[in-house]
Amino acid sequence: MQSRAGESLNHDIARLLHVLDESAAQHAAHARRLWAAVSAPPRIQVLGRPWAGVSTVTALLADDGFAVVDGPADCTLYVLPGSLRPVDQAAIEQLSNPLVVLNKADAVSPDPEEVQQVCAAVSRTLHTTVLPLTAHIARAAVSGAQYAYLRELASAADAGSQVATIVSGDSPVRAWGPLAVAVAVSALRRTADLDPMGVQKVLEAFSGFGHVRAAIHERAAWATREHCSAFLDLLDRCAAESSARDEVEDFLAGPKAGELALRAAGWTGESVAELRSRATLGTASERRVALRAERALARRSADRATSGLRA
């Protein structure tokens, strides 16, 4: 359910966009596009050559609430199927700041340190972030038959040798691969009362999807800050140029624009003084964003102080 603050913000934006439609048609369409980018779920584009695991990764992201799109996106994810080939490098070099995942990492090496070394080497070649991922077990739902089989393995004296041969057998966990099965068996040996949901959580942690998710959220948050900043920049131009000046200035001076200004600055609780210090650093655009956030936070503090005196 949407919060009252969110409903109020959307109401104020809807009213503002209507004013722009009526009085600043040259800016209205652009304002609507920018606001759609601000308010939409993070848009992710997933690319990769056939058999890389693009469909599996796409399904994982969709389950997490990301909007997977074919066109312009807030984050582009390129999926490597365990190795970097010239065709991948050529495709990645055409992208702007992509996030690359080395999928099927369990097939690269059973040693996590070696996998990290491979990722680091690919990262140096591509000059971008590369994260390991074993996507096919990130959402593995552990069935009763699988759980019983794993518990039987965990209690066996020769579990290691049995795990090594599951790819050639007819076990219910054959599709997981030996390394994922070994991780699940090890977890059951350490924690005797681990239930199927616990095994599933162990497998998701082993898959590396949590790190990929966090990296995507970081990229998406940066994109949202850029969208918020661009939206407020456009409103500044509208206030200077259009016949909707009064309405736009009222919005810019209000709490809703203040919320957007703090989002644009990536505000995480800094004080007014800290934001003022940020406003003296970086590029002209970065200084403008910090100054706008400083003023918004100062207004918010003043409004709260006034409300407290009235109470």
BELJONOR-V487396 format. One record per helix or strand. SS is the DSSP state (H for helix, E for strand). FROM is the first residue (numbers start at 1). TO is the last residue. Records with the same first field share a line. If there is no record, write none. Layout:
SS: FROM-TO / FROM-TO
This chain:
H: 4-23 / 25-39 / 54-63 / 86-92 / 105-108 / 112-126 / 135-137 / 144-155 / 159-164 / 166-168 / 174-176 / 178-190 / 196-207 / 209-241 / 245-252 / 255-264 / 272-278 / 284-310
E: 43-47 / 67-68 / 75-80 / 99-102 / 130-132
